[in-house]
Amino acid sequence: MLYAILCYNDEDTVFAWSKEQEDATMARLIAVQEPLRAAGKLGPVARLMPTTAATTLRKGKNEPIVIDGPFAETKEQLLGFYVVDFETLDEAIGFSKELAAANPGVGSYEIRPLYVFRPGAVAT
C-alpha cells in the first residue's frame, strides 16, 4: 500500500537554517531514505515552498474564492511529503520515527494511506 508521510514543522525555523544546518539535516534524511530508494519503495519526496507562496481556493456559497496564504491557521506548517510503498502501517510508522530522529526540532509526521487515481512508477 502507498502511504503519504506529511512533514510538519515550524517553517520560520526551517527556512532560517544556515547552509551547514540544511546540509547536515539533508544528509541525515537521505541516509534514512536510501534503503527505501534502493528497494524501489520510495516515491516522490518534496519540500514545499513557504506558506507565503501558497494560494488557497476556498469553496464558497456561489463561486470559489482564491486567497493568498496557507489553507489553515496553525503553528506548524506542512513543509513536505514522502510517498512510500509499505506492506503495513507499522512499517510506515517505523520510517516516520527514523525521519523524526534525523530531523532536528519539533514537528510531526502525518501518515495517510493513498488512493492511486493515476497509477505510475513508485520510484524513479
Order of alpha helices (4+ residues) and beta strands (2+ residues): beta-alpha-alpha-beta-beta-beta-beta-alpha-beta
